[in-house]
């Protein structure tokens, strides 16, 4: 079993602020870290640390940031395609981390969009039926759809984490075997259903195979294939929520793959425990559980 993460990687620069700004506000902040980031890179790294054969398909630029990112990836146990830089700037994210542990992110997608569909098809040439393709919301709707359509033609298992969210993503559900969303994304992509259960039912009606909705401190919901489960969040001290969603998704998926089963409540319990570790630390890559922590958690 192999997971192909098609997405982005870049540099995360985190600023500590008192509170998230309102429109038009000018605020003071302190840059507290620079770390490898990008939802694609985050999820691929955690999957690999869980012992899953993983390839990250993500572009990086021909600048110092790109070289720095590629060096960071080389220190992890996963494949990278392409290994050479693209003729563009490396993507960056500005993370505003408020004193209460909440955050807001601003992300560029220049390098991600510079990776062509043909490049991605080349990277997927070795994929076998039943392998997993995991994609986030960093590409245009047209490119996102084309990747999932190609994956479906190769009989891969399509997993979608539609973040950053785009309204058009609601048209993709018949291509998706497993969707993982937070409550805001679920509301926006379910014709405005306010309650998570109502949103989930709409998404299932629209064609998604299985669905997980994360609810922050209230845990997570799993629905589909005739099942409905709620798992409580793990207790933790909130330091920085950056990357918690990526940790949750990757550990949940790894748990199911390692046990050879569909996503189930045990996978969600593993995921919330891992996310609690990330939430209790500052940064992005530096906050993720280690390989030893994850393998120990997944054997419980």
Secondary structure as UniProt FT lines:
FT   STRAND          2..6
FT   STRAND          10..17
FT   TURN            23..24
FT   STRAND          30..37
FT   HELIX           39..49
FT   TURN            50..51
FT   STRAND          53..57
FT   HELIX           64..74
FT   STRAND          79..81
FT   STRAND          91..98
FT   TURN            99..100
FT   STRAND          103..107
FT   HELIX           110..114
FT   HELIX           117..123
FT   TURN            124..126
FT   TURN            129..130
FT   STRAND          132..135
FT   HELIX           141..153
FT   TURN            154..155
FT   STRAND          157..160
FT   HELIX           167..175
FT   STRAND          178..182
FT   HELIX           183..188
FT   TURN            189..192
FT   HELIX           196..205
FT   TURN            206..207
FT   STRAND          210..214
FT   HELIX           216..218
FT   STRAND          220..224
FT   TURN            225..226
FT   STRAND          227..231
FT   TURN            242..243
FT   HELIX           244..259
FT   HELIX           265..279
FT   HELIX           285..287
FT   HELIX           291..298
//
